[in-house]
Amino acid sequence: EYQWKGPFYFIQGADPQFGLMKAWTHGDTDNGDDEWGEEIKLAEQAVQAVNKLNPKPKFFVLCGDLVHGMPGSRWKKNQEQDLKDVLKNTDQDIPLVFVSGNHDIGNTPTKETIDDYCKNWGDDYFSFWVGGVFFLVLNSQLYFDSSKCPELRQAQDAWLDEQLAVAANQKCKHIIVFQHIPLFLCKPDEEHDYFNLDKSVRQEIMEKFHKAGVRAVFSGHYHRNAGGSYKGLEMVVSSAIGCQLGQDTHGLRVVVVTEEKVVHRYCSLTDLGSHGVGKELLDMLAKQ
């Protein structure tokens, strides 16, 4: 779909993270993830809300931490199977897009953990077109710590440069990026911590995105809503479908793409399920 065909929208979710809620309340985030019934219900609620939407979204993207179990941990396979069982009920006409998070491939990923993820969920980085808009899915863990697989980081870097060149040649309407770890939470020059990327790496990526004309980066990881901008590049951090670490509700983000801009709103699962995307966003979609 290289051609612009008019406004459309998609749904972004993040961090269903089966197993974190119990682990978090018990204060044992390494081994306390042996129950995830609560997350199953929330993921089912998310799928039901998305299925009811009219018109249908172009796709439903999950920005990482699909489950809580780290690679090799005891409950990971069961958590993944239960999530797949829930997601199988997504309307067949709504493609699912998966983004790898640190719990999916490990805080310090290896070739093996990434291979395992790819077998289960699809490529760890790739691009696709929807209605004249170019979307890039990145493996942000390679930017966080690629010490055990430096060649994979180099491969993604080379691929990204090629893709941005393709986007420039195709004269796409917008470029939008999905990754798990935000570049930053509020300010481009904030200090580095667990929830954002190291400043030097961040600066390099932000500048590359800015020069290529990337419109927005959507991520999760923070389990709270946040965001900011860098030279016209918007950083959007969405809270979780699963465990909340702040004051936000379990929710999904509705993202409307028009010819001029990208407009988005975070909705609670309950609201989205009962009211849909809302009149204001529907009106934007209707303007051809």
N, C-alpha and C positions, 0 to 999 in steps of 0.2 A: 504493500500500500504506500507507494512513494508519493502519491498525489494528495494534496489537501482536499478534503471532501466536506468540510464544514465542522462545526464544533462537536465534540464528543466528550465522554467522561470515562474514568476508570476508578476502581476502588483500591486503596492502599491499606494493608493491615501490617502489623508487625508483632513479633514475640508472642505467638500462642503459647510457646514455652511450657509444654506439658511437664508438670512436676515441680515448677518453681514455687507455686503458692504454698504448698506444705513445707517445702525446704526452707522458705523464707520465714514462715511463722514459727517454725521449730528452731530457727537459727543455725541450721545445718545445711548450707547450700552445696556442700560437696556430696553428701550421702543421703540427705533427707527427702529425696524426690521419689519415694516409693508409692505415692498416691497422686492421681491427677484427674479424678472424677470431676472436680470443679472446672478445670480447664476444658475437659471434653464438652461440658454443657455450654461453656462460653463460645467455643469454636463452632458448635452446632448452631448456636444463636446467630453467630456471624454469617454462617453459610445460609441459614434461612432468611436473614435480612437481605443478603445480596441476591438470593434467588427471587425475592419478591419485587425487586426494583424494576421500574418500567419508566422509560425504555431501559433495556439491559445495558450494563456497563460493558465497555470494550474488552476489559480483562480485569482480573482480581490478582493483585501482586502481594505476596507475603515477604516482608523485608527482614527475614532472618530469625534465628533462634526459634526454629520450628518446635524443638523439644528442649528440655533442660539438660538431659543426660549428655555429658561430654563423650567424645569418641572412646569406645572401650568400656564405658561405665555400665553398671549392671542392668539398668532399666531402659537404656536407650532404644533398643530394638522394639520393645513393647510400646514405648511412647510413640515411636515413629509409626508403627502399625496402626495404633489407635487414631493418630492424626490422619493417616491416609484413609481410614474407614470413614471419618467425618467428612473429609474433603471430597470423597467419591460422590457425595450427594450434591455437589455444586452443579448447577444447571450446565448441561453439556455445551450450551452455546456461549458460556463464559470461560475463556481460557484462564488457566491458573499459571502464574509466573512465580518461580521460587528464587529467593536470594539467600546466599549462605551467610550464617551468623557464626559468632565465636563458639557457641555451644554445638553448632552443627559440625564444625571441622576442627575445633580446638582453639585455644588462645594462641598457641604456637602451632599452626597447622603443619602437616607433613604431606608428602606425595600420597601416602596411604590414606590419610584421613580425608583428603580432598577426593581421591578416587572413589572412596566409599560413599561420600556425599553424592558424587556425580552418578553413581550407579542407582542411588535411591531417589534422587530428586531432579537430576538433569545437570547441565553444565554449570560450573561455578561462575563463569562470566560469558556473556553473549549479548547480541544486539537484535532488535526487531523494529519493524516499521508499523505504525498504525496511522492511517489517514494523513500521510505527509509529515508525521512527527517521528523522530528517530529516538528510540529508547535504548539505553545502555544499562546492563546489569553487571555490577562489579563485585569481585571478591575483596571486601575491605580488610579481611584478615591478613591478606598479603601486604597491605600497607601498615598494619598494626605490628606484626612480627613475622617476617618471612625468613627468620634465621635458619630454619630447618629445611627450607625449600627455596633458596634465592633464585634458582633458575625459573621457577614458576612465577615469581614476582616479575622477573625480566620479561617473561613471555607475555604476561598480562599488560605490562607497560608498552611493549612493542605493538601488541594488538590494539590497545586503546588509541595510540597515535594513528594507526592505520584507519580505525573506525572514525575518528574525528575528521580525518582527511576525506573519507567517503562522504560524511555528512556535509562537509563544505562543498564538495562537487555536486551533490544531489540537490543543493539548495533547499534543505528541509525547512519546514515551518518553525519547529522548535527542536531542541535536544533536551531530553530529560534523563537523569541518571537515578538508578536505584542502587543502594548499598546498605549494609547493616549498620556499621559504625558511622555516626555523623562526622563530617569534617570538623565541625565545631557545634556547640550547643546554643550559644547566644551571640558571641563576638568572635570574629575571625582571628583575633590575636589573644584569645583567652589561654590560660595555662593548660598544659596537657595533663589529662588524667585518664582513668579507665574508660570514660564515656566518650572520648573524642580521639582524634588522631594526633600524633606527635607534630609539634609546630612546624618543623622543617619539611616533613612530608606533606603536611596540610597546605603549606604555602605553595609548594610546587604544584600540587593538584589543583588548588583554587585558581592559580594563575593560568594553568593549562586549560581549565574549564572556561575561565573568563575569556581567554583569547579565542577559544573555539565557539564562543557564543552559547554555552550551555545555559539553559533558562533556570533549571531547578534541580536540586538533589534531594531525593526523599529517602529517609532512613528510619530506623527504629532504635533498639539497643538501650535507650535511656529509661524506658517504661514511664515516661512523662512526655507531655507535649513541650516542644521548645523550638528555637529556630532564630535565624537572623539572615543577614545578607552581606555579600562581598562583591563590590563593583557590579551590582545588578544581577549577580548569581544568588538565587534564594536557596537557603539551607532549611529544609523542613524536617523536623524531628517529630515522629508520631508516637503517641503512647501505645500501650500494649492491648492486644485482644485479651491476653492473660493477666498475670500478676501486675498490679499497679504499685509503683514505688513512690508515687506522689499523690496529688489530690484529684487526678483525672479519673474519668470513668472508663470501663472496658469499652473500646470503640474501634471505629474504622474511619479512614479519611476519604472523603469524596473529592475527586480532583477533576475539574472541568477545564478542558483545553479549547480555547477559542483562537481565532486567527492572531489576535494581538497579545493574549496573555494566558497565564495558567492560574486558575483560581481554585482555592481548596478550602474545605471546612471539615473539622474533626467532629464526628457524630457519635453519640453513645450507641451501643448495639440496640438498646431499647428504642431510642428515637428513630434510628435508621429503619428498624423493623416495622415501626408503627406509622411513621410519617414519610418514609422514602427520602429522596435527596433534597426535598424542599422546593418551594415555588421559585425562589430567587435564582437557584442554580438551574432549574428546569427552563426558566425564561431565557437564560443565557444559551442553553442548548437549542432553543427554538429559533434563535436569531441566525438565519442563514445569510 
